[in-house]
Structures are given as C-alpha cells and as structure tokens.
Amino acid sequence: MNVTAVIPARGGSKGIPGKNVAEVGGVPLVARAVRACLGAAHVTRVVVSTDDGAIAAAARAAGAEVVDRPAELGSDRASSESALLHALDSLEERHGEAVGVLVFVQCTSPFLTSEEVDETVLAVVRDGADSAFTAVPSHGFLWTAGPDAGPGHHARGVNHDSAFRPRRQDRTPEYLESGAVYAMRADGFRRHGHRFFGRIQLVPTAPERAIEIDEPGDLDRARALAPLLDS
C-alpha cells in the first residue's frame, strides 16, 4: 500500500516570520519533520506542500519531494485539508499511482519521532482504523469562565464536577491532540473532506515531546529543550 506523508508548510506565518525554516537543534523545523517521516519504516513517500522557495529548498535538502502549493491555499485562512487534497491530486497525477494512506504531519511539532509516525500509520494499516492521531494523556481538571470572563464572573468545571475531586489514579485519562501526526485512509479522506471519520484510533505519545510551536516563546522553549530531547 502506498503510504504518503504530506507536510504542509506555508511561508506566510505571522506569529513567527519564517517559522517553518526556523532552526531547533540546528535543524530547520521542516527538515526535522521530513527526517522523522523518512525514518518511518511504513512510509513510502515524503512530501512537503509549500508556497515558499526557502521552505522548498530546505525540504529538498532534507530528502523530501515538493508540491508547489497555489497562492490561494497559502493564506492563514486556508484549511490544512485543502492543502492535503491539493497535494493528493498533484501526487497521484505526477506518479500515476493512488495513495492508500495519507499521513498528515505538522512541522510545528519539532520532537516528533519516526516511531510515532509508524505507530500512527500502523493504527490504520494493521489495526483497521479509518483515521488515527497522536495524543497526550491528561488527567487535568478543565475549567471555563465564559466569553466575558473577568472579575465577578463565575468559572465552571468542564470535564468534572467541581464538588467532586477524585484522585488522579481513580480518574479515567482523557487525551489531548498533540497536533503532530494524523493518518487516514485516502479514499475516506476524499469522501469526507476531513481528517476524522469512520473508526478513529488515538496513539498515545510522551507529554514531554508534545510541544507545538505557535508563538515565539514556544520556539525559545523548544530550542532550550533540544539538547535533552534530541539525545
């Protein structure tokens, strides 16, 4: 089965200009994602979808194939799904081969491992899931304060009764998407237009590696942790 990893990486990041080629541990973020996918035994093709020349160059240098993304799919309003569908169409036309499993990988997760990519793929090809994703186990008590939160407004428990505080070991863990890897049957993705459909399986991942880079402070934290986590 053709298992294709697509890494969408547009060039117009506003929060961190040039984010996808920013270095963590001396390696551009897009190259770190490419390396994790190339090291996965069950991935047959690794592709970066981008509208940016510097990202394309870094992706090719790391060993990935590149799909040129149209400008209309490179804005911050364009969905990841739209970039994935465009990449699917482009690759199937380019290679004359249908993609069996699509793997969506985000280069904003710098500490993603090849093993995590493989386990997410295996949830589909071995375990029979239609879609799968990496997630972090959580025992946290979540609260909301409403849209007009402030002095005098009441907080409310979301996943718990505030009058009942069970011990950690007595609670069933919940899971937070890590945002790193999603795998899905390509035909199902085309039909539904979304990454979650059919039987969905989560793949637990280590919380210490589940860092998403969205703000400058996230990048600073990842750079500080790289010597420890990369080793």
N, C-alpha and C positions, 0 to 999 in steps of 0.2 A: 504494500500500500504506500502511495506517495504521501509523505508527511512533510508538509511545508511550513516552516516557521517564518512569519512575517513580523517585522519590527517597524511599526510606523514611527517616523522621526521627522517631524516638520521643522522648518528653520525659524519660524516666527514666534518663538517663546517670548512672552512679555515679562513674566516674573523673573526669569534668569536669561538674559540675552545670550544666545549661543549655547543654551543648556545642553543640547544633545551631543555636543562635542567638548563640553567641559570635562576636565580630567578628574578622575578619582583614582588614587593609587598610581598616578602617572599614565592612565589609560583613558581615552575618551569614553563617555558613557555609552555611545552607540557601539563602540568596539567591544566593550565589556559584555553587552547583550549578545553581540554576534559570537563572541568566544564561547559563551555559555551554551548557545544553540549548536555551534559546531561540535562541541564536546559531547552532545547528547547522542547516544547510540541509535535512538529511534527516529531521529530527524534526518530526512533525506535531502532537504534543500533549505538554505537560509537566505532570506531576502530582506532588504531594507527598502521601505517605501518612503521617499523623501522628495521635497521640492527644493532642496538646498545643496549647492555644489560642495561645500565643505563637509557636510554630513555624508554625501555620496562618496567622496574621496576617502573619508575615514572608514566607511563601511567596506568599500572595495579593498582597502589596505588590510582590513581585518579578515577578509576572505568571503565576504557576502556578495551575493548578486544584488543589483539595484533595480528598482522600478521607479521611474520618474513619475511623481505624483502631480496631477494638474493643479494649477494655482487655486481653483475653486475648492479643492479638497485640502488646501494647506492653511486655511484660516482657523482661528480658535473656535469658530462656530461649527466647523465641520466635525462630524462624529468619527470615532475610531472605526465604526462599522463601515462607513462609506469608503475609507481608505483601504480597509481589508477587502471589500468587494471589488474595488478597482484593481487591487493587486492580484486577486484571484483571476479576474478576467484577463489581465495582462499576461500573467504567467501561463495560463492554460493556452492562450493564443501563441505565446512565444515558444513553448515547449511541445505543444500538441499532445498534452497529457493532462488528464483530470487530476485534481488534488483530492485525495481521500480524506485526510485530516488536516485541518488548518490550526496552526498554533500561533496565537497572538501573544507577543512578548513586548513588554514595555521597558525601554532603556532607562527609565527613571527609577528602576529597581536595581541599583548597582551591585548588590551582593547576591543576585540570583546565581544558582549553581546549575551545572549540567544535569545533576541528579534530579533536581526539582523539575526541570524541563522534561526529562524522561518519565518521571513518575506521573506527571500530568498527562502526557501522551498515552502512557500505559493504562490510565483510568479509562480511556476511550477504546484503544485497540485491544486491550487484554480483558478489562473488566466490563466492557459493554456499555459504558456511559455514552450519552449523546454529546454532553459537554462537561468540562471539568475545569477547576481553577484552584490556584494556590490560596491558602487561607491560614490565618494565625488564630490559634485557640485563645479564647478570652474568658475570664471569669469576672470581668468588670461590671460594676453596677452603673448603668447608664441613666442619665437624667436629661430632662428638657426643661427650659424655662419659658418657652413660648416665643412668638415673634417679637414681642415688645418687652423682652426681659429687662429688668432693671430693679432699682430699689422699690420695694413694695409688691413685687410680682412673685408669685409662688412657683417654686420648682416642683417637678413631678417625675416620679420614677417611671422609666420606660420599660425596662426588662425585669422589673422586680416590684414587689410591694414594699414601700418604704418602712412599713411597720414590722417587716419580717426579714431578718438578715441571716440567712443560712451560712454555715461555714463554707469556705472555698471547696473543701473535699466533698461536701454534700450537694454541690451545685452541678448541674449538667453544663459542660462547657458550651459556649457559643463561639462562633467563628467570624472573624473579620477578613474580608478580602485583602490579600496582600498587594494586589494590583500588578503582580509580576508576570504570571503566565496564565493563559486560558487556552484550552484545547477543545476542538469541536469537530464534529463530522461536517465536512464542507458542504455536502448537499443539503443537510439540515439548516446550516447557517444561511445558505442562499434562500431557502424557503421562508425562514422566519425573519431574516434580516437582523438578527440579534444573537449575541454570544451565548445566551442561556435558553435552552429549550430541551424538551424531552426529559430523559433521566439525567439529572445533574449530580456530579460527584465532586466533593471537595478533597483537596490534597493538603494535609496539614504541613506547615513549614515552620522553621525555627523563628521565634519572635525577634531574636537579636539581629537577624539578617533582613527582616521585613521593613526596610527603610525606603520610603518613596521621596523622591526629590521634586518638590514643588516650589519651595521658597529658598532664598539664598542661605538661610540658616540650616536647611536640610543638607545643602551641598557642603557647608562647613563641617557639619556633624559626620557626614559620610567620609570626608577626607580625613578627619581625625580618627575614625574607626578603621579605615582601610588597612593600616599596618597589622591590626589584630585580626580582622575578619578575612583578609586575603590570605593570611598564612594558614 
